[in-house]
Structures are given as structure tokens and as C-alpha cells.
């Protein structure tokens, strides 16, 4: 009985040694995968500005609008909205300019290195300018995102 017990223990240890050898053999592959994932994470994190980069990003967006020939009637940063691992940074905008200039501005915003979403965009009140071109008022919200790496707190289940 003791011999059988020792044989079972030996078989378990042999299996464990084989498993550990296989893991050791795969270790360089796994480390390379971890390195690749870390590099991809760093690249993706560049698209989410830190707190210090938000003012520059908003300045860049404003400059894009002016370069497109738009007038900013209002440009109002709103309070950040906490999400899992990131915060939304909304900015309410109201702009005035040619219809195609507004489209060009939105196209340029979509090509920024940072993620910026346009939501609730509405345009209206067209007026003919002195040059015979139509000027449109548009308003909406631009939302950029800031990486926090902090999950939302879990709701308290105690009642």
C-alpha cells in the first residue's frame, strides 16, 4: 500500500515536472507576447491624453476651427465624467461659418492623434453673407477622453 501511494505521488510529481518544463519552454514566447502587448498599450494610451495635455488639445481644436474659417461663438469645457479606467472630457461648442468649412473642421478633428468624438451636432439658421455665401450656426459637443486607469468604485451592496 505504501509503495502504491509513493508511486501515485511519484506519477504526480513527474507530471508536474513535465508541465513545468513545458511552461519553461514557452516562457520566451510568453515574454515576447507580454512585451508586444505593453507596446500596443503604450501606443493606444497616446490617444488618450493625460490631464496636462487636455488644455493643449483644446487649444489645437480651437485652432483647427479658426483655420477652417469658423467663428467660435462659445467654447465651454464641461466637467469630466468618470467612466471605468477613463474620464470623458466634454466641451460644448457653438460655431458659425460656411457649411463646408464646418465639414472640413470636423474632418480635421477626426484626424487628430487623440480620440475626439462629436455628439449632438445640430446646424441651422442659415443666413446669406455679403459675399452671397451661406453662413450656418452649428452647436454640439466635442468629447475627448483621459486615461485614469482607475475603475469605478463598486456600488455598495449593503442595504
QUIMO-V9183 format. One record per pair of residues at least 6 apart in sequence whose C-alpha atoms are under 8 Angstrom apart, sorted by the first residue. I is the first residue (numbers start at 1). J is the second residue. Records with the same first field share a line. If there is no record, write none. Layout:
# QUIMO-V9183
I = J, J
This chain:
# QUIMO-V9183
45 = 147
46 = 113, 114
47 = 113, 114, 115
48 = 114, 115, 144, 145, 146, 147
49 = 114, 145, 146, 147
50 = 146, 147
51 = 146
61 = 109
62 = 72
64 = 105, 108, 109
65 = 71, 72, 102, 105
66 = 72
68 = 101, 102, 104, 105
69 = 97, 98, 101
70 = 95, 96, 97, 98, 101, 102
71 = 95, 96, 97
72 = 93, 94, 95, 96
73 = 93, 94, 95, 96
74 = 92, 93, 94, 95
75 = 91, 92, 93, 94
76 = 91, 92, 93
77 = 89, 90, 91, 92
78 = 89, 90, 91, 92
79 = 89, 90
80 = 87, 88, 89, 90
81 = 87, 88, 89
82 = 88, 152
83 = 151, 152
84 = 149, 150, 151, 152
85 = 147, 148, 149, 150, 151, 152
86 = 145, 146, 147, 148, 149, 150
87 = 145, 146, 147, 148
88 = 143, 144, 145, 146
89 = 143, 144, 145, 146
90 = 141, 142, 143, 144
91 = 141, 142, 143
92 = 139, 140, 141, 142
93 = 139, 140, 141, 142
94 = 137, 138, 139, 140
95 = 137, 138, 139
96 = 135, 136, 137, 138
97 = 135, 136, 137
98 = 133, 134, 135, 136
99 = 134, 135, 136
109 = 116
110 = 116, 117
114 = 144
115 = 144, 145
116 = 142, 143, 144, 145
117 = 142, 143, 144
118 = 140, 141, 142, 143
119 = 140, 141, 142, 143
120 = 139, 140, 141
121 = 138, 139, 140, 141
122 = 138, 139, 140
123 = 136, 137, 138, 139
124 = 136, 137, 138
125 = 136, 137
126 = 134, 135, 136, 137
127 = 134, 135, 136
128 = 134, 135
129 = 135
